[in-house]
Amino acid sequence: MIEPGPVVLVSTMSGKKTNIMTMSWHMMVDFEPPIIACVMSNRDYSFDALKKTKECVINIPTVELAKKVVACGNISGKDIDKFKKFGLTPSAAACVRSPLIDECYANLECKVIDTKLAPKYNIFILEVLRAWIDRPQTPPHHPSSGQRQVRGGRRDHQAAFQDEIAFILGISVIWNADVPCNGQVL
Ligand SMILES: Cc1cc2nc3c(=O)[nH]c(=O)nc-3n(C[C@H](O)[C@H](O)[C@H](O)COP(=O)(O)O)c2cc1C
């Protein structure tokens, strides 16, 4: 009854192996820099990848992906390639090796900045380094339209967009391509 949302797909890359897991236990922690806490079970294959590589992408799925989202959350990527099995497309991220999932509405490139709570609670603290959106896609919670956009422009020029994505995500995210991968404002 107090389940948080939205359900997201977390993509990782450990060595040459990419993986995807479904996640709903996450929460916004801070605005600037944008920090997210998430719970990833140590029984999940993704746990080891996140712990080892200290990076991932949080992908915001569209409603059309609902079945695949559930499927990714009910099978381990240990012995299968979920990108292939579920017909999802990996594409290169800017700041991390973990792939973006092309079919998703938005993608947040993240680095792990704190693992202190991982041994006891499986909680990882992530900082969002870069965010992407595919506006023609149907977002998970409300309709939108427009051109595919890579984040550009300064944050104050992007207020409307930020409001939109914050609404979609149920969180607030710094949305700024002027922020390089280390999170420092140029
Ligand atoms: C809707 C949904 C939400 C989920 N949320 C989480 C979550 O927040 N944390 C978690 O550890 N597992 C969660 N899971 C379970 C993992 O996605 C599942 O164990 C998955 O198979 C792990 O994949 P992996 O072993 O390839 O990493 C969720 C599953 C579903 C279907």
The ligand as a Tripos MOL2 file, in Angstrom:
@<TRIPOS>MOLECULE
LIG
   31    33     1     0     0
SMALL
NO_CHARGES

@<TRIPOS>ATOM
      1 C1          7.2940   -4.4990  -10.6710 C.3       1 LIG1
      2 C2          8.5940   -5.0380  -10.0960 C.ar      1 LIG1
      3 C3          9.3280   -4.2320   -9.2510 C.ar      1 LIG1
      4 C4         10.5240   -4.7080   -8.6880 C.ar      1 LIG1
      5 N1         11.2540   -3.8950   -7.8680 N.ar      1 LIG1
      6 C5         12.4080   -4.3410   -7.3350 C.ar      1 LIG1
      7 C6         13.1960   -3.4950   -6.5020 C.ar      1 LIG1
      8 O1         12.8750   -2.3310   -6.2650 O.2       1 LIG1
      9 N2         14.3270   -4.0180   -5.9710 N.ar      1 LIG1
     10 C7         14.7300   -5.3000   -6.2220 C.ar      1 LIG1
     11 O2         15.7610   -5.7150   -5.7020 O.2       1 LIG1
     12 N3         14.0240   -6.1170   -7.0250 N.ar      1 LIG1
     13 C8         12.8820   -5.6680   -7.5980 C.ar      1 LIG1
     14 N4         12.1570   -6.4730   -8.4270 N.ar      1 LIG1
     15 C9         12.6390   -7.8210   -8.6880 C.3       1 LIG1
     16 C10        13.7880   -7.8620   -9.6990 C.3       1 LIG1
     17 O3         13.4890   -7.0950  -10.8360 O.3       1 LIG1
     18 C11        14.0090   -9.3310  -10.0960 C.3       1 LIG1
     19 O4         14.5110  -10.0410   -8.9850 O.3       1 LIG1
     20 C12        14.8870   -9.5020  -11.3290 C.3       1 LIG1
     21 O5         14.7070  -10.7990  -11.8150 O.3       1 LIG1
     22 C13        16.3480   -9.2600  -11.0480 C.3       1 LIG1
     23 O6         17.0450   -9.4510  -12.2460 O.3       1 LIG1
     24 P1         18.6040   -9.7650  -12.2980 P.3       1 LIG1
     25 O7         18.8260  -11.0220  -11.4570 O.co2     1 LIG1
     26 O8         18.8840  -10.0020  -13.7470 O.co2     1 LIG1
     27 O9         19.3120   -8.6010  -11.7260 O.co2     1 LIG1
     28 C14        10.9760   -6.0230   -8.9880 C.ar      1 LIG1
     29 C15        10.2330   -6.8200   -9.8650 C.ar      1 LIG1
     30 C16         9.0530   -6.3310  -10.4170 C.ar      1 LIG1
     31 C17         8.2690   -7.2040  -11.3650 C.3       1 LIG1
@<TRIPOS>BOND
     1     1     2 1
     2     2     3 ar
     3     2    30 ar
     4     3     4 ar
     5     4     5 ar
     6     4    28 ar
     7     5     6 ar
     8     6     7 ar
     9     6    13 1
    10     7     8 2
    11     7     9 ar
    12     9    10 ar
    13    10    11 2
    14    10    12 ar
    15    12    13 ar
    16    13    14 ar
    17    14    15 1
    18    14    28 ar
    19    15    16 1
    20    16    17 1
    21    16    18 1
    22    18    19 1
    23    18    20 1
    24    20    21 1
    25    20    22 1
    26    22    23 1
    27    23    24 1
    28    24    25 2
    29    24    26 1
    30    24    27 1
    31    28    29 ar
    32    29    30 ar
    33    30    31 1
@<TRIPOS>SUBSTRUCTURE
     1 LIG1         1 GROUP 0 **** ****
